[in-house]
Amino acid sequence: MKVNRYEGYDLDDLIQQIKDDMGGHLKVIKRETKSERGWFPFFKRKKHVLYVEVPIFDESEFEDALEKEEKNVEMDGLLEKIASMMDEKIRAIETHSPPIPTDIPPHASEYVPIQKELFDEFTGDALDLLKLLMQKDVEPEVAKQLVEDACGLDIDSGKLDLSTQMFRDALRIGIEKHIKFSNPLEVEKGKFKVITFVGPTGVGKTTNLFKIASEFVINQELKVAVISTDTFKVGAVQQARAYASILNVPFYSISDSKNLTKTLEKMKDIDVVMIDTVGRSQYDYWRLGEIKEAIGGGKNAMEIILVISCNYKNREAIEIANRFRTFFPINSLFFTKIDETYHPGTLANLPIKTGIPVSFLSTGQRVPEDFKLLDAEKLTDYLLGE
């Protein structure tokens, strides 16, 4: 065993010196403390003496460590090579891929791309409202129409910003200007009126027709009759007949225009006749033609309401409206299933892009209470999620 002797007046410095010399492997086998007289009388200082064992170096351990180090170097080189190849692949993808927009609106679960060139003229609260509307699935061009009428020029930026303090006030201004509203509930007693519901399958025509019928019977005390032309769907007539029985109103089931004309002629003492049609795909021109024929091809003076679900994507909703209006003179839109979506943008997109007025909104399945007559105030609240 080999022993080295170290002396010093500061123990911490002495230990550090030993670690520096011996690589951190420190084994003190003996420690002594001596007192030495200083330059001044009666002043003494301590001197530390440490005896440290010098570790015996094992060549086999060195070889093993060297071999491990070489393997680590080889693995590091391989990893560096793989990383370099991945970097080259990523650069190639970025070179051939379009840039990803970085203007991401604050939203918990989804990314809504902002068309900077379309909204470049806006700033501040106006830009925030535009982003909010797009999160609700309002199309960019429609959102711009709704917002710009409530804007004024911001002097500092030279861009448009809201001239109102609240988003709600700004959006209502745009809705009042660009969206028309209809009120089919305006019926005078003794004035014969026919209201027909059309729309694709599964949007809730029958249920919502009887919500309106309940309003006429219960709250307005009008004489109401219901006619169903849906003789195709199993249980459709039975469902409509059951609702009519609850309201205690006359119910008729017909399948062709001649019978409809004769039935209507017998109802001159009725205030409101409501016609429920069979649901058909907007692409089934043959069946849509049958419905048109069944309700008299528009010969009978009637108000036609297109029932459409808020669950539809924007393009699909517009396609439905445009195809149905080629067969029927649509007077207003009745939106359903608002309670089943967090993205009600079609409430604004459809009436603005088609020019068709808005009338009703279904808020649930209960009859008669779950429906509302839409106006600018209510439509604003639903678009903002209030």
Number of C-alpha atoms within 10 A of each C-alpha: 6 8 14 11 13 15 16 16 14 11 15 9 11 17 18 13 15 20 13 12 11 15 9 12 14 17 15 16 10 11 13 10 13 11 11 11 11 10 8 7 7 7 10 13 10 14 15 16 18 22 16 20 18 15 13 8 8 8 9 9 10 11 11 11 12 12 12 12 12 12 12 12 12 12 12 12 12 12 12 12 12 12 12 12 12 12 12 12 12 11 12 11 11 12 10 8 9 8 8 8 12 8 12 12 16 13 11 6 6 10 13 18 16 18 12 11 7 11 18 11 16 25 19 13 18 26 19 17 22 27 23 21 24 22 23 20 22 25 17 19 14 20 23 21 17 26 25 21 17 20 18 16 15 15 9 6 12 12 16 23 23 26 18 16 9 11 20 16 15 22 29 21 19 21 21 16 12 17 22 17 18 17 14 17 15 9 15 12 15 13 11 18 19 19 19 22 23 28 26 22 15 12 21 19 25 23 19 27 23 20 21 20 28 23 17 19 17 11 9 15 12 19 18 24 23 24 23 23 21 21 14 11 10 9 11 16 21 10 13 22 21 12 22 21 12 9 16 13 16 15 20 16 19 16 18 16 20 13 15 21 15 10 15 16 10 9 14 14 13 19 20 26 22 23 25 26 23 22 23 18 14 18 13 10 15 10 15 24 13 16 24 18 17 20 25 17 15 15 10 13 11 18 17 22 25 25 27 25 24 25 21 17 15 20 11 13 17 18 16 19 22 16 16 22 16 11 16 20 15 20 19 23 26 27 27 23 19 18 13 13 13 15 21 29 26 27 25 24 23 24 20 19 14 13 13 20 19 28 22 24 26 25 16 16 16 12 17 17 14 13 21 16 18 19 20 18 15 14 22 24 13 16 23 18 12 8
